[in-house]
């Protein structure tokens, strides 16, 4: 697929890197020639210097042959105009815009193809990160919580505790030990390596990172079966009052006691007007030991470092943990940093790019792919596809799980049946969640969630969902 990316900032670079790993043809447009030159030295992509809203620049970048434009420039207005020009002047099939303003949401008439800005999909990294953090606060035992099929199914990553009911047990014992929650363990990571060929005799060991698919209503039972209970988050300190910090404080202020620390005094005054009591806004440096100690970081259930500076976030979290904060989360933009620090003294490293990349990948995938989520900082993925056709035209339809030619390591974890009616209308209240077993038969219209341990297997999994007029099994 030929994709143009407008904007070589953090989001644009992360998008380009992820799409390049899947063998797409990427051209990136930016006004900074030095930044583009550095990107071209690191990545196999083409860079074009110029203003991406100008037709001449888009034409030079190859817009006339492009399948998609992803506009990630810093300003909303730039991204809106770029999408409009790409659609109206060059008939680009798919346009995606990064928009910070909450005034523009998917489905808004302002974004309509006819009469609007011609934006097919909106991405907002700040909103995605906020939603991601909220899930982690809601389920404190989890390392990651990702939803599929209109929220009916969740994929949970959890660190196995030493005294949890399922730890030390074989996977075949799960129904007997935890009968209240149907679940499917789709992957176990031991250290940095995946446990190969999971079967009924595979044992869950303390410290394992376990990925489980289950109905969302059963998440708490699943977590309590695999990890020690953690007290709910009641006291929270946020370091950094930027867009993410403000969004999070605004959404949590009615449920948690929040202290927000921001270095810029003028920004603090703005935050104080946006976040009335009980939120306490403090002017100071989150790496200031005296400030953290004086404001009672030792009493915090959770400390969140959400500034734009990775090094400050890491140092603040390490300091807060040493001073007694129960758990610490750090926002980290650099992938290498995130891989280094998570699981040590920093409980969870949050990558903004990885929280939003799944929204983009669903548009790039082949077949009827509805949702894609990156796992373990992009090393693995979970994919939700809709089964179309019949046994003669689709490699999944009408077959038992053990008859489907899944690539090695890929697993079908759950199936949602009846999510859409005959006219294609969503009806989540009537849908049925099925935890997949070897003899479960996949039917036309099913939403199937597949765990894929490595990106190189994605194309094989996607082909299973594609409908072919000439396929016969």
LINHU-V706446 format. One record per pair of residues at least 6 apart in sequence whose ideal C-beta (glycine too) atoms are under 8 Angstrom apart, sorted by the first residue. I is the first residue (numbers start at 1). J is the second residue. D is the distance in whole Angstrom. If there is no record, write none. Layout:
# LINHU-V706446
i = <I I>
j = <J J>
d = <D D>
This chain:
# LINHU-V706446
i = <1 1 1 1 1 2 2 2 2 2 2 2 2 3 3 3 3 3 3 3 3 3 3 3 4 4 4 4 4 4 4 4 4 4 4 4 4 4 5 5 5 5 5 5 5 5 5 5 6 6 6 6 6 6 6 6 6 6 6 6 6 7 7 7 7 7 7 7 7 7 7 7 8 8 8 8 8 8 8 8 8 9 9 9 10 10 10 11 11 11 11 11 11 12 12 12 12 12 13 14 14 14 14 14 15 15 15 15 15 16 16 16 16 16 17 18 18 18 18 18 18 19 19 19 20 20 20 20 21 21 22 22 22 24 26 26 26 27 27 27 27 27 27 27 28 28 28 28 28 28 29 29 29 29 29 29 29 29 30 30 30 30 31 31 31 32 33 36 36 36 37 39 39 40 40 46 48 48 48 50 50 50 51 52 52 52 52 52 52 53 53 53 53 55 55 55 58 58 58 58 58 59 63 63 63 63 64 66 66 66 67 67 67 68 68 68 68 68 68 68 69 69 69 69 69 69 69 70 70 70 71 71 71 71 71 71 71 71 72 72 73 73 73 76 76 76 76 76 79 79 79 80 80 80 80 80 81 82 83 83 83 83 83 83 84 84 86 86 86 87 87 87 88 94 94 94 95 95 95 95 96 96 96 96 96 96 96 97 97 97 97 97 97 98 98 98 98 99 99 99 99 100 100 100 102 103 104 104 104 104 105 106 106 108 109 109 110 110 111 111 111 111 112 113 120 121 121 121 123 123 123 124 125 125 125 125 126 126 126 126 127 128 128 128 128 129 129 129 129 129 129 130 130 130 130 131 132 132 133 133 133 133 133 134 134 134 135 135 136 136 136 136 136 136 137 137 137 137 137 138 139 139 139 139 139 140 140 140 140 140 140 141 141 141 141 141 141 141 141 142 142 142 142 142 143 143 143 143 143 144 144 144 144 145 145 145 145 145 146 146 146 146 146 146 146 147 147 147 148 148 148 148 148 148 148 148 148 148 148 149 149 149 149 149 149 149 149 149 149 150 150 150 150 151 151 152 152 152 152 152 152 152 153 153 153 153 153 153 153 153 154 154 154 154 154 155 155 155 155 155 155 155 155 155 155 156 156 156 156 156 156 156 157 157 157 157 157 158 158 158 158 158 158 158 159 159 159 159 159 159 160 160 160 160 160 160 160 160 160 160 160 161 161 161 161 161 162 163 164 164 164 164 164 165 165 165 165 165 166 166 166 166 166 166 166 167 167 167 167 167 168 168 168 168 169 169 169 170 170 170 170 171 171 171 171 171 171 171 171 172 172 174 174 177 178 178 178 180 180 181 181 181 181 181 182 182 182 182 183 183 183 183 183 183 183 184 184 184 184 184 184 184 184 185 185 185 185 185 185 186 186 186 186 186 186 186 186 187 187 187 187 187 187 187 187 187 188 188 188 188 188 188 188 188 188 189 189 189 189 189 189 190 190 190 190 194 194 194 195 195 196 198 204 204 209 210 211 211 212 212 213 213 213 213 213 214 214 214 215 215 215 230 231 232 233 233 233 234 234 234 235 235 235 235 235 235 236 236 236 236 236 236 236 236 236 236 237 237 237 237 237 237 237 237 237 237 237 237 237 238 238 238 238 238 238 238 238 238 239 239 239 239 239 239 239 239 239 239 240 240 240 240 240 240 240 240 240 241 241 241 241 241 241 241 241 241 242 242 242 244 244 244 245 245 245 245 246 246 246 248 248 249 249 249 249 249 250 250 252 253 253 253 257 258 258 258 258 259 259 259 259 259 260 260 260 260 260 260 261 261 261 261 261 261 261 262 262 262 262 262 262 263 263 263 263 263 265 268 268 268 271 272 275 282 282 284 285 286 286 286 286 286 286 287 287 287 287 289 289 292 292 292 292 293 297 297 297 297 297 298 298 298 299 300 300 300 301 301 302 302 302 302 302 303 303 303 303 303 303 303 303 304 304 304 304 305 305 305 305 305 305 305 305 305 305 306 306 307 307 307 308 310 310 310 310 310 313 313 313 314 314 314 314 314 316 317 317 317 317 317 318 318 318 320 321 321 321 322 327 328 328 328 329 329 329 329 329 330 330 330 330 330 331 331 332 332 332 332 332 333 333 333 335 335 335 335 337 338 338 338 338 339 339 341 342 342 351 354 354 354 357 357 358 358 358 358 358 361 361 361 362 362 362 362 365 365 365 365 366 366 366 366 366 367 367 367 367 367 367 367 368 368 368 368 368 369 369 369 369 369 369 370 370 370 370 371 371 372 372 372 372 373 373 374 374 375 375 378 379 379 380 380 380 380 380 381 381 381 381 382 382 382 382 382 383 383 383 383 383 383 384 384 384 384 385 385 385 385 385 385 385 386 386 386 386 386 387 387 387 387 387 387 387 387 387 387 387 388 388 388 388 388 388 389 389 389 389 390 390 390 391 391 391 391 392 392 392 393 393 393 393 394 394 394 394 394 394 394 395 395 395 395 395 395 395 396 396 396 396 396 397 397 397 398 398 398 398 399 399 399 400 400 400 400 400 401 401 401 401 401 401 401 402 402 404 404 404 405 406 406 406 406 407 407 407 407 408 409 409 409 409 410 410 410 410 410 410 410 411 411 411 412 412 412 412 412 412 413 413 413 413 413 414 414 414 414 414 414 415 415 415 415 415 415 415 415 415 416 416 416 416 416 416 416 417 417 417 417 417 417 417 418 418 418 418 418 419 419 419 419 419 419 420 420 420 421 434 442 448 450 452 452>
j = <24 25 67 68 364 24 25 27 62 65 66 67 68 19 24 25 26 27 66 67 68 69 70 364 26 27 28 29 58 61 62 63 66 68 69 70 86 92 12 15 16 19 26 27 28 29 70 72 12 28 29 30 52 69 70 71 72 73 78 79 82 28 29 30 52 71 72 73 74 78 79 98 16 28 29 30 32 35 36 39 47 72 73 74 333 352 353 72 98 125 352 353 356 28 30 70 72 73 39 335 352 353 354 357 70 72 353 357 360 26 28 39 43 45 43 353 357 360 361 374 378 26 360 364 26 43 44 45 378 455 364 455 458 364 43 45 46 45 46 47 48 61 62 66 36 39 45 46 47 48 47 48 49 50 52 57 58 61 36 47 49 52 49 50 51 49 49 47 48 49 47 45 47 46 47 61 57 60 61 56 57 60 57 58 61 71 73 78 82 78 81 82 85 85 89 90 82 85 86 89 90 90 69 86 90 92 90 86 90 92 92 93 94 92 93 94 95 96 363 364 82 83 86 92 94 95 96 96 98 360 78 79 82 83 95 96 97 98 79 98 79 82 98 97 99 100 101 104 97 98 99 97 99 104 117 119 117 97 95 96 97 117 118 119 117 118 92 95 118 95 113 118 118 120 121 363 118 119 120 121 119 120 121 122 123 360 363 111 117 119 121 122 123 122 123 124 125 119 122 123 124 124 126 243 127 110 110 111 119 122 122 121 122 116 115 116 116 117 117 118 119 122 118 120 363 359 360 363 356 359 360 356 352 353 355 356 243 244 247 352 247 352 355 356 359 244 331 350 352 355 356 244 247 248 251 355 350 355 244 248 304 329 350 248 251 252 142 145 142 143 144 145 329 348 233 236 252 256 302 145 145 156 219 220 223 230 231 232 233 302 327 158 223 224 226 227 228 229 230 156 157 158 219 223 157 158 159 209 348 155 156 157 375 154 155 156 157 219 154 155 156 358 373 375 382 153 154 216 154 155 370 371 373 382 384 414 416 447 449 370 371 384 416 419 428 431 433 447 449 419 426 428 431 216 428 215 216 416 419 428 431 433 213 214 215 216 414 416 433 449 213 214 215 216 219 186 211 212 213 373 375 382 413 449 451 211 212 213 214 219 222 223 209 210 211 212 375 209 210 212 222 223 226 227 207 208 209 210 227 343 166 167 204 205 206 207 208 209 210 226 227 167 206 226 227 228 206 228 224 225 226 227 228 177 178 224 225 226 173 174 177 178 204 225 226 204 205 206 208 226 203 204 205 206 177 203 204 200 201 202 203 185 198 199 200 201 202 203 204 200 201 183 185 225 221 222 225 218 221 214 218 221 222 225 214 215 218 435 212 213 214 218 222 225 435 212 213 214 411 413 414 435 436 198 202 204 210 211 212 198 211 212 213 382 411 413 451 194 195 198 210 211 380 411 451 453 194 195 198 202 204 208 209 210 211 195 208 209 210 211 376 205 207 208 209 380 409 453 202 208 409 411 210 226 376 226 375 451 222 226 413 414 435 449 451 222 414 435 414 433 435 327 301 301 256 301 302 256 257 301 256 257 299 300 301 302 252 256 257 258 259 300 301 302 303 304 258 259 260 261 292 295 297 300 302 303 304 320 325 245 248 249 258 259 260 261 304 306 245 261 286 303 304 305 306 307 313 316 261 262 286 305 306 307 308 313 331 249 260 261 262 264 267 268 271 281 306 307 308 306 331 352 260 262 304 306 271 274 275 304 306 258 260 271 275 279 274 275 258 275 278 279 278 275 278 279 280 279 280 282 295 300 271 275 279 280 281 282 282 283 284 285 286 291 295 268 271 281 282 283 284 283 284 285 286 307 283 281 282 283 281 281 281 291 295 291 291 292 305 307 312 313 316 312 315 316 319 319 323 316 319 320 323 323 303 320 323 324 325 323 324 325 324 320 325 326 326 327 325 326 327 328 329 316 317 320 321 325 327 328 329 328 329 330 331 312 313 314 316 317 320 328 329 330 331 313 331 313 316 331 333 331 332 333 334 337 330 331 332 330 332 337 341 346 330 328 329 330 345 346 328 345 346 328 328 345 346 345 347 345 346 347 346 347 348 349 350 341 346 348 349 350 350 352 338 341 349 350 351 351 352 353 351 353 377 378 349 349 350 351 377 349 377 349 348 349 377 374 377 378 374 378 371 372 373 374 381 372 374 381 369 370 371 372 372 383 458 462 459 462 463 465 466 385 462 463 464 465 466 467 385 386 387 388 465 383 384 385 386 462 465 384 385 386 447 383 384 381 382 383 384 381 382 380 381 381 382 455 454 455 451 452 453 454 455 451 452 455 458 413 449 450 451 452 449 450 452 458 461 462 447 448 449 450 447 448 450 461 462 464 465 445 446 447 448 465 394 396 397 442 443 444 445 446 447 448 465 394 397 444 445 465 467 397 444 467 468 397 398 444 397 398 399 473 471 472 473 467 468 469 471 444 464 465 466 467 468 471 404 405 463 464 466 471 473 404 442 448 464 465 442 443 444 441 442 443 444 441 442 473 438 439 440 441 442 412 436 437 438 439 440 442 438 439 412 442 464 464 412 450 461 464 452 457 460 461 457 452 453 454 457 450 451 452 453 457 460 461 436 450 451 436 440 442 448 449 450 435 436 449 450 451 433 434 435 436 448 449 433 434 436 440 442 446 447 448 449 431 432 433 434 446 447 449 431 432 434 443 445 446 447 427 430 431 432 445 426 427 428 431 445 447 426 427 445 427 440 448 465 461 458 461>
d = <5 7 5 7 6 7 5 8 7 6 5 5 8 6 5 7 6 8 7 6 5 8 6 7 8 5 8 7 7 5 7 6 5 7 5 7 8 8 5 6 5 8 6 7 5 7 5 6 7 8 5 8 4 7 7 4 6 6 8 7 5 8 7 6 7 7 4 4 7 8 8 8 8 5 8 4 7 5 6 6 8 7 8 6 5 7 7 5 6 6 7 6 7 6 7 8 4 8 7 8 8 3 8 7 6 6 7 7 6 5 5 7 6 6 6 8 5 8 7 8 7 6 8 6 5 6 6 6 8 6 7 7 7 7 8 4 7 7 5 7 6 5 6 8 7 6 6 7 6 7 8 5 8 6 4 6 8 5 5 7 7 8 7 7 6 8 5 4 8 6 7 7 6 7 5 8 7 6 4 8 4 7 6 7 8 7 7 7 5 6 5 5 6 6 6 8 8 7 7 8 7 8 7 6 5 6 6 8 8 5 8 6 7 7 7 4 7 7 7 7 7 7 4 5 7 5 7 5 8 7 7 4 4 6 7 7 5 6 7 5 5 7 7 8 5 6 5 7 4 6 6 6 7 8 4 7 8 8 4 8 5 6 5 5 5 5 4 6 8 6 7 4 7 5 8 6 6 6 5 8 7 6 5 8 6 6 7 8 8 5 8 6 7 8 5 7 7 8 5 8 6 6 6 7 8 8 6 6 8 6 7 7 5 8 7 6 5 6 5 8 4 7 8 7 8 7 8 6 5 5 7 8 5 7 7 5 4 5 6 8 7 8 4 4 7 5 7 6 5 5 8 6 4 5 7 8 7 5 8 6 7 7 7 7 7 7 7 4 6 8 8 7 7 6 5 8 7 8 7 8 5 7 6 7 6 4 8 7 6 8 7 6 4 7 8 4 8 7 5 5 7 6 8 6 4 6 6 7 6 8 7 4 7 6 8 6 8 7 7 5 8 8 4 8 7 7 5 7 7 7 8 5 8 7 5 8 8 7 5 8 8 6 4 6 8 7 8 5 7 7 6 5 8 6 7 7 6 6 7 6 6 6 6 7 6 6 5 6 6 6 7 6 8 5 6 8 6 7 5 7 8 5 7 7 8 7 5 8 7 6 6 7 6 7 5 8 7 8 5 7 8 6 5 5 7 7 6 8 6 8 8 5 5 7 6 6 4 8 6 6 7 6 7 7 4 4 4 6 8 6 5 5 6 5 6 8 5 8 8 6 6 6 6 5 5 5 7 6 8 7 7 7 7 8 6 7 6 6 6 7 5 6 7 7 5 8 5 8 7 3 7 7 7 7 7 8 4 8 5 6 4 4 5 7 7 7 7 4 5 7 4 7 5 8 7 7 5 7 8 4 6 5 6 7 8 8 6 7 5 8 5 7 6 8 5 5 4 6 8 7 8 4 7 7 6 6 7 4 7 7 7 5 7 5 7 7 7 4 8 8 7 7 8 6 8 8 7 6 6 8 7 7 6 7 8 6 7 7 6 7 3 5 7 6 7 5 7 7 8 4 8 8 7 8 6 4 5 6 6 6 7 5 6 5 5 8 7 5 7 5 7 7 7 5 8 7 8 5 8 7 8 7 6 5 8 5 7 7 7 5 6 6 6 7 5 7 5 6 8 5 3 7 7 4 6 6 7 5 7 7 7 7 4 4 8 8 8 8 5 8 3 8 6 7 5 7 7 7 6 5 7 8 6 7 8 5 6 6 7 7 7 5 5 8 5 6 7 7 6 7 7 5 6 8 7 5 7 8 5 6 6 8 6 7 6 7 5 7 5 8 5 8 5 7 8 5 6 7 7 6 8 7 7 5 8 8 5 6 8 4 5 5 6 7 6 4 7 7 6 7 7 8 4 6 5 5 6 6 7 8 6 6 6 6 6 5 5 7 5 6 3 7 8 7 5 7 5 7 7 7 5 7 7 8 7 4 8 4 7 5 7 8 5 8 8 7 4 8 4 5 8 7 7 5 6 7 5 6 8 7 8 8 5 6 5 5 4 6 6 6 7 7 6 7 8 4 7 5 7 5 8 6 7 5 5 5 7 8 5 7 6 6 7 6 5 8 6 7 5 8 5 7 5 7 4 7 5 7 6 7 6 7 7 8 6 7 7 4 8 5 6 8 6 5 6 4 6 5 6 6 5 7 7 5 4 6 8 4 8 8 6 6 6 5 6 7 8 6 8 5 7 8 6 6 5 7 8 4 4 8 6 4 8 6 5 6 7 5 8 7 7 5 7 6 7 7 4 6 7 5 8 7 5 8 6 6 6 8 7 8 7 6 5 6 8 8 5 7 7 8 6 7 5 7 7 5 6 7 6 8 6 7 5 8 7 6 7 8 8 8 4 7 7 6 8 7 6 5 5 6 7 6 7 5 8 6 7 6 7 7 8 8 5 5 7 4 8 5 6 6 5 4 7 7 7 6 7 5 6 6 6 8 8 7 7 5 8 7 7 7 7 5 8 7 7 6 5 7 5 6 6 7 5 7 7 7 7 7 6 8 7 5 7 5 8 5 5 7 5 7 5 7 4 7 7 7 7 7 7 8 7 7 8 4 4 7 8 8 4 7 7 6 7 5 7 6 8 6 8 7 5 4 8 8 6 7 5 8 6 5 7 6 6 7 6 6 8 5 8 4 6 7 7 5 7 5 7 5 7 6 7 7 4 8 7 5 6 7 7 5 8 7 5 5 6 8 6 7 6 4 8 5 6 7 7 6 6 6 8 6 6 5>
